[in-house]
Amino acid sequence: MHEFMAVMAVTISLIAAGYWLLAVAAKRGNPHAVGIVIVAMVLQICMVLIFAGVTAARTNTPFVPPVGGLFIPILVLIALASSRKVLLELKERQLWQQVFGAAKPSSTLCAIGGTLVVLGFVSMNAATSYLASKVTQQRTVEIQHANAFVQLLKSDEQEFLSAVKMVYRDRNDNNFETALTKFDALEQHLASLTKDTPVTERLGSVLAKYSSALRQWKNGLLLLKGPDPDPDRAQKLFTLGDRFRAEACQEYDQRYAPKKNEIAN
């Protein structure tokens, strides 16, 4: 992000310098300065529309023109077109000298200013496109991690909970060992998913809450397995684990399934 902001600062400086040179040229009465700005803004509007179309195609979403971002540039274009028309009319009526007098040459200013503006807009579009691609890439990876969490609930967790049910039916050593083995597999997969999940993803908070649920479940299971089982306390720990799990799933649904509640549940 720091590199992006540095590029944007340079880009805005180029555009500002280019507009300043073109403004000086326009003040000297050169209609080409206004024409260059008009062409640059038209190209920028086209680039914005193309970028919106490409983004919609890549994300498989409907194309929505950025009307808010185009409203002001269109008004500016109308005003610039009117100004250029006035300058050309002054030249046609031979009123140029009366209005501007012996103005200094401005062709070089137009060339340099136009170049700076074009370079600025190209840099801005390139930087914006790069940032958008990185954001899309990170979003894709985040969705993959979210899907992996759901898969963990459907496979590893279900196997563990099925083994716990067998423990409640018959608290023998084989059932305990099976339940602990299933728990270890669930815990290892969760640890691997947590390791692959960057701190910038909100899924990390979900995984942390779910990890708390696993700790309570394991503690409850160990209380049942001990030499002096305490079913009542174990049940309280399992209930606490269920509450942590419900909170994790609720947060998951709010982040990744806002229109389909109870996806993770």
C-alpha positions in Angstrom: 0.0 0.0 0.0 2.9 2.4 0.7 4.3 1.7 -2.7 0.9 2.3 -4.3 0.5 5.6 -2.5 4.0 6.7 -3.6 3.1 5.9 -7.2 -0.2 7.8 -6.9 1.6 10.8 -5.4 4.0 10.9 -8.4 1.1 10.4 -10.8 -1.0 13.2 -9.3 2.1 15.4 -9.5 2.5 14.7 -13.2 -1.1 15.4 -13.9 -1.0 18.6 -11.9 2.1 19.8 -13.6 0.7 18.9 -17.0 -2.6 20.8 -16.3 -0.6 23.8 -15.1 1.4 24.0 -18.3 -1.7 23.6 -20.4 -3.5 26.3 -18.3 -0.6 28.7 -19.0 -0.9 27.9 -22.7 -4.6 28.4 -22.6 -4.1 31.7 -20.8 -1.9 32.8 -23.8 -4.8 32.0 -26.0 -3.8 28.6 -27.5 -6.9 26.5 -28.2 -4.8 23.4 -28.6 -4.2 23.4 -24.8 -8.0 23.1 -24.2 -8.3 20.5 -26.9 -5.5 18.4 -25.4 -7.3 18.4 -22.0 -10.6 17.4 -23.7 -8.9 14.5 -25.5 -7.2 13.4 -22.3 -10.4 13.4 -20.3 -12.3 11.5 -23.0 -9.6 8.8 -23.1 -9.7 8.7 -19.3 -13.5 8.2 -19.3 -13.1 5.4 -21.9 -10.4 3.8 -19.7 -12.7 3.9 -16.7 -15.6 2.3 -18.6 -13.3 -0.4 -20.0 -11.8 -1.1 -16.6 -15.3 -1.4 -15.1 -16.3 -3.8 -17.9 -13.2 -5.9 -17.4 -13.7 -6.0 -13.7 -17.3 -7.1 -14.1 -16.2 -9.9 -16.5 -13.5 -11.1 -14.2 -15.7 -11.2 -11.2 -18.7 -12.5 -13.1 -20.9 -9.6 -12.0 -23.2 -7.3 -13.9 -21.6 -4.3 -15.6 -22.4 -1.1 -13.6 -21.0 2.1 -15.1 -19.4 4.4 -12.5 -22.0 7.2 -13.0 -20.9 9.1 -10.0 -17.3 9.2 -11.1 -18.2 10.3 -14.7 -20.7 13.1 -13.8 -18.1 15.7 -13.0 -15.7 14.9 -15.9 -18.6 15.2 -18.3 -19.5 18.6 -16.9 -15.9 19.7 -17.2 -15.8 18.4 -20.8 -18.8 20.5 -21.7 -17.2 23.6 -20.1 -13.9 23.0 -21.9 -15.6 22.5 -25.2 -17.3 25.8 -24.8 -14.1 27.6 -23.9 -12.3 26.1 -26.9 -15.2 27.2 -29.2 -14.8 30.8 -27.8 -11.0 30.8 -28.5 -11.5 29.5 -32.1 -14.2 32.1 -32.7 -11.9 34.9 -31.5 -9.3 33.7 -34.0 -11.9 33.5 -36.9 -13.1 37.1 -36.2 -9.5 38.3 -36.0 -9.9 39.5 -32.4 -7.0 37.5 -31.2 -4.5 40.4 -30.8 -7.1 42.6 -29.1 -7.8 40.0 -26.4 -4.4 38.3 -25.9 -2.0 40.8 -27.4 1.5 39.6 -28.3 1.3 36.4 -26.3 4.5 34.3 -26.0 4.7 31.1 -28.0 2.8 28.2 -26.3 3.2 25.2 -28.6 6.0 23.8 -26.4 3.9 24.2 -23.3 1.1 22.3 -25.0 3.4 19.5 -26.0 5.1 19.1 -22.6 1.8 19.6 -20.7 0.0 17.1 -22.8 2.8 14.5 -22.4 2.7 14.9 -18.6 -1.0 14.6 -18.4 -1.0 11.4 -20.6 1.8 9.9 -18.6 0.0 10.7 -15.4 -3.3 9.1 -16.5 -1.5 6.0 -17.8 0.4 5.7 -14.5 -2.8 6.1 -12.5 -4.7 3.5 -14.6 -1.8 1.1 -14.3 -1.5 1.5 -10.6 -5.2 1.2 -10.0 -5.4 -1.9 -12.2 -2.5 -3.5 -10.4 -4.1 -2.7 -7.0 -7.5 -4.0 -8.1 -5.9 -7.3 -9.4 -4.1 -7.7 -6.1 -7.3 -7.1 -4.1 -9.1 -9.6 -6.3 -6.3 -12.1 -5.9 -6.4 -11.7 -2.1 -10.2 -12.0 -2.1 -10.0 -15.2 -4.1 -7.5 -16.7 -1.7 -9.6 -15.6 1.3 -12.7 -17.3 -0.2 -10.6 -20.5 -0.7 -9.7 -20.4 3.0 -13.3 -19.8 3.9 -14.4 -22.8 1.9 -11.7 -24.9 3.5 -13.1 -24.0 6.9 -16.6 -25.1 5.8 -15.1 -28.4 4.5 -13.4 -28.9 7.8 -16.7 -28.6 9.6 -18.3 -31.0 7.2 -15.6 -33.7 7.3 -13.2 -33.6 10.3 -15.6 -32.1 12.8 -18.4 -34.5 11.9 -16.1 -37.4 12.3 -15.0 -36.2 15.7 -18.6 -35.5 16.9 -19.6 -38.9 15.7 -16.8 -40.5 17.8 -17.9 -38.4 20.8 -21.4 -39.8 20.5 -19.9 -43.3 20.6 -18.1 -42.3 23.8 -21.4 -41.2 25.5 -22.9 -44.5 24.5 -20.1 -46.6 25.8 -17.1 -45.1 27.6 -14.6 -47.8 26.7 -10.9 -47.3 25.8 -11.4 -48.0 22.1 -14.1 -45.3 21.8 -11.9 -42.8 23.7 -8.9 -43.5 21.5 -11.0 -43.1 18.4 -12.4 -39.8 19.6 -9.0 -38.4 20.5 -7.5 -39.6 17.2 -10.3 -37.8 15.3 -9.8 -34.7 17.5 -6.0 -34.7 16.7 -6.8 -34.8 13.0 -9.3 -31.9 13.4 -6.9 -29.9 15.4 -4.0 -30.4 12.9 -6.1 -29.4 10.0 -7.3 -26.3 11.9 -3.7 -25.4 12.7 -2.7 -25.8 9.1 -5.6 -23.6 7.9 -4.8 -21.0 10.6 -1.1 -20.9 9.5 -2.1 -20.3 5.9 -4.6 -17.6 6.8 -3.0 -14.1 6.9 -3.8 -11.7 9.8 -5.4 -9.4 7.3 -8.3 -11.9 6.7 -11.3 -11.7 9.0 -11.4 -15.5 8.8 -8.5 -15.4 11.4 -11.0 -14.3 14.1 -13.4 -17.1 13.2 -10.6 -19.7 13.4 -9.5 -18.3 16.8 -13.0 -18.7 18.2 -13.3 -22.1 16.8 -10.0 -23.1 18.3 -11.4 -22.1 21.7 -14.3 -24.4 21.0 -11.9 -27.3 20.3 -10.1 -26.7 23.6 -13.3 -26.9 25.6 -14.4 -30.1 23.7 -11.1 -31.7 24.4 -11.1 -30.8 28.1 -14.6 -32.2 28.4 -13.5 -35.4 26.6 -10.5 -35.8 29.0 -12.8 -35.4 32.0 -14.8 -38.3 30.8 -11.7 -40.4 30.2 -10.0 -39.7 33.5 -9.9 -42.2 36.4 -12.7 -40.2 38.2 -15.1 -39.2 35.4 -17.2 -36.1 35.9 -20.0 -36.2 33.3 -21.7 -33.0 34.6 -18.6 -30.8 34.4 -17.7 -32.4 31.0 -21.1 -31.5 29.7 -20.6 -27.9 30.8 -17.4 -27.8 28.9 -19.0 -29.3 25.8 -21.8 -26.7 26.1 -19.2 -23.9 26.3 -17.4 -25.3 23.3 -20.7 -25.4 21.4 -21.2 -21.7 22.3 -17.8 -20.8 21.0 -18.5 -22.7 17.8 -21.8 -21.0 17.3 -20.1 -17.6 17.7 -17.5 -18.6 15.2 -20.1 -19.7 12.7 -22.2 -16.6 13.2 -19.2 -14.4 12.5 -18.4 -16.5 9.4 -21.9 -16.1 8.1 -21.8 -12.3 8.6 -18.6 -12.1 6.6 -18.9 -14.7 3.9 -22.6 -15.5 3.7 -24.6 -12.3 4.4 -27.7 -13.4 2.5 -27.6 -17.1 3.4 -27.6 -17.5 7.2 -26.6 -20.7 8.9 -24.3 -21.8 6.0 -21.6 -22.9 8.4 -24.1 -24.2 10.9 
